[in-house]
Amino acid sequence: MQNHSRLFRSTALAAIAALFLSSCGGGGGGGNPPPTPTPTPTPTPTPTGSVFTQPGSESLSVADVQAVMAGAIAEAQAQGLPSVIAVTDRVGNVLGIFRMNGARATATTAAAPNGVNMDAQNVTVPAEAGAIAKAVTGAYLSSAGNAFSSRTASQIVQEHFPPAPTTVGLESGPLFGVQFSQLPCSDLSARFGAPGGAALIGPKRSPLGLSADPGGLPLYKNGKLVGGIGVMGDGVYGSDPNILDVDNDAEEFIALAGTRGFEAPTSITADKITVDGTTLRFSDATYGGLKSSTGASFASFNGSAGNLVAVIGYNNAAIIAGTVYGTEASGMRPSTAAEFSNPDAYVLTDGSGTNRYPVRAATDAASNSAPLTQAEVRAVMEEAFTIISRARGQIRRPLDSRAQVSVSVVDTHGAVLGIVRSPDAPIFGTDVSLQKARTATFFSNSIAGANLSANTSADVRQFVTATRTFLGDPAALTGTHAFSDRANGNLSRPYFPDGEVGRPNGPLSRPIAQFNPFSTGLQSALVIGNIGQHLGFVTGASPTDTPQRCTTLPDTPSGTNRLQNGIQIFPGSVPIYRGNQLVGGIGVSGDGIDQDDMISFLGAHNGGARVGGIGNAPPAIRSDRIIVNLAGGASVRLRYIGCPFAPFLDTAQQNVCDGL
């Protein structure tokens, strides 16, 4: 590993850097896919007053998981690539992990372009971790309205969108930074084997966050999303920098073979969905290019082609059945009328009937003289849900489907004041909406610079100086401006303005010569110690897992920190104010980024108008009032929000965020 001593700058990672190097051990074709499955004829009844279709009652049985694995193993043999194969359900429970004889024990992440590796660049990780991350990605990014893969993720997280040699100069991917979500340290994610916890309660964490390495696909049963499959076999855990060609990726063929009988409906795969005029990618592998036949028996492979394996913190070397999404056992279910007024709302549950994140008043009275009340939080969340119910989705099929997202509200300490979801919102948006709410609130807070400057990592601390120098404002990060996630994203890109080649990087990003999706800047620097500690636990080299507490920021009075599941750097959040005083934030995730922005912004505005006293930041302090001077005499404003031009299904109203 090049420049290994510079790879891990936090104290937490230094002790286990060597572990990554020693742990665990690592064509196309024509033809049409099998017919799209017929949706289940008995969906869950729709509540009175609902405008959304409720998810159907489907899940992967033990026999289903065996069939998925058998199909993948047969193809791996035909491809000549012994692999590690993981299967999850929709909420991230790992239903089984199979290691084939001869499969590489590890995989290595992409190196920095300039060879000066930092964060998670050029790191060797257990192959099982890569397979699980890919399976989680296929399951978490998908829904009944869109089927996305880890190849789709690769397309939307890179520094140019779409990523290709001919697209240099375009803006970054719309979900730039989403790979650092679902983190193993997230305080939202449930954990397998946690003391006193139900084994199958979701959403579960991923050992490496979301994956941009092709080889992860969603699984559908009778047309309903039930999970994902991930394959790790080639020893390289990276991304696809060029979508203009068709890759002959053996891992993707192996994963695709595993989906036979559990295929995504062809009408909703990513290649039927466009973003900013660009068609997304789903899989470069085709069913016609598969080398294996159907009908393989798992029993014939188990013990001869390889074995089920245990992964600490994820699975005990057994195949288990998945849960039915939307049930108490899955960790996500319809809300009761007492929990949330909208009949379509879903909440996170502990498996015993208790809402994990009920609507409540703020906890920050010790440092905030005007904390949010329970009624105010409820108003913001209910008004945001009303906007969800009216909004046209960006990433869903059929066209003119309603947006489906998750909404989180936090106080100035980052404490969760409520989380609610629409029925079919992609799972990834739950953790991400909370990241967004916390990020907007944190960077708008007077303590942001002081908290970052008190971090144990010198790498983290230097981002404060870089930001103040870049903005020409020694008071930056002291609460003088309200920062949305769109603004934080502007400052977190390897070119500023975003995509303009030759410009310097934003102050919260790595320089372009240093950058790739494994080292984004402050976002990755804050959590790399947690990821390293977790991988030491997964491999058995350490008895101690990372706590459910990302980052080493100082404690708030409640004994937690303000960024307990990391930060996010793509749009979909705004801080909430009482006059000029910051009191919290709202984050939204699960659909197009402009939809996410609009729902958070109008939720804060309409909720405040309903109860009085709170709302969006005063226009005079919003981040779009900040002007950054560029080399050559040019200047550019930061952004605050971006709303769709004509977003609603029930009216032709345009420019719905203007003037608010």
BELVEN-V800584 format. One record per helix or strand of 2 or more residues. SS is the DSSP state (alpha for helix, beta for strand). FROM is the first residue (numbers start at 1). LEN is the number of residues. If there is no record, write none. Layout:
ss;from;len
SS;FROM;LEN
SS;FROM;LEN
//
This chain:
ss;from;len
alpha;4;3
alpha;11;4
alpha;17;6
alpha;62;18
beta;84;6
beta;94;7
beta;106;4
beta;124;3
alpha;127;14
alpha;150;7
alpha;165;3
alpha;178;3
beta;216;6
beta;224;9
beta;236;2
alpha;250;9
alpha;266;3
alpha;270;3
beta;274;2
beta;278;2
alpha;287;3
alpha;298;4
beta;306;3
beta;310;2
beta;315;2
alpha;328;3
beta;332;3
beta;346;4
alpha;374;17
beta;391;2
beta;406;5
beta;416;6
alpha;428;16
alpha;448;6
alpha;458;14
alpha;485;7
alpha;522;17
beta;573;6
beta;581;9
alpha;593;19
alpha;619;3
alpha;623;3
beta;627;3
alpha;631;3
beta;635;3
//
